[in-house]
Amino acid sequence: MKTKEIKLKTNARVGKPSRKITDKEEIRSLRSNPPLILNSAEASVVFGIHVRTIRAYKKRFADFPAHQKTPRSEMVIYRDELIAWFKERGALTKEETNKTNND
């Protein structure tokens, strides 16, 4: 039986491990059937952008749909809110919206 390896790297500023999604099966699963609630790593895989971009959007745009209890906690992102946010800015085409909205 093959075990699934999850790579963790330590964030030097905070000292917490941050998860990097590298397993091809997990990436394929996230893209084909994205969950309703995402963290920043999952959102970056689903929408094909880098995690740093997600974090930059959170800092730059007050209306970015990511929720955090404290500034250092993991972001909680609701898939449908993020799709609507990207649509408002014309960042998602109809085809990309259909790929991420498999309800």
N, C-alpha and C positions, 0 to 999 in steps of 0.2 A: 504494500500500500504506500503510495506516494504521499508524503506530508507536504502541506502547504506552508511555504516560508513567507513570513511577513517581515519586511525589513523595517527596522526602527532606527531613526537617527535622532540624536539629541539636539534640541534647540539650545544653542549656547547661551542665549540671553535668559531664558526661563529655566532651563535644565529639565524640561519635560520631554519625553520622547514624542516625536511627531510621526504619524503613519504615512508611508508612501505606498501607493497602490501600484504594484508591479506585476502581479499575477495576471496573465493574459485571460484566463477564464473569468476571473473576477471583473476585469475591465469589460469583457464582452457581455457579461451578465448585467453590469451597471448600465451600459449603453443600450442594451435591448429592452430592459425593464427597470428603469430608474425608480428608486423608492420615493415616497412622498416627502420624507425628511432626509436631508443630506448634510454631511459635514463638508468642510472646504475641500478636502481631498476628493471626495466622491463627486462634488459639484464640478470640480475641474476635469474629471474624467468624463462625466456625462456631457458637458458642454464643450469639451476639447480646448480648454484654456488652462493656463498654468495656475497653480495654487497662489503664487505671488500676485497674479492679476486679480484673483478673487479678493485677496487681502487689500490690494490697492484700491479696488472699487469700494470696499467697505470704508476705507479712510477718506476717499475722495468724494463720494456721493452720500449725502445724508439720507437719501431715500432708498439706498441699496438694501434689499430684503434679507439681511443676515442678522440674526439675533444672538446676543451674547449676554450672559449674566454679569460677567466682569470683563474688563478689557483683555485679560490674559486667558480667558476660557475659550474653548473650542466654539466655533460658529455653528449655529443651527440654521439651515437654509431650507425653506419650503420650496419644493420643486416648482409648483404652479406659480408662486409669487415671483420666482426668478425668471421663469419663462415670460410672464407678463412684463417684468421690468426690462428684459431684453427686447421684447416686442415694441415697447414704448419708444425705445431708442433706435428701432430699425435694425437691431443687431442680429436677429434671427430671421431666416427665410421661412417660408411656409413649409418647405421640405424638412428643415431642421426642427421645426416645431412639432411636426408629425412624428419624427424619430424619438423625441424626448417625451411626448405625451401619449403614452400607450394605454390610456384608460379605456 
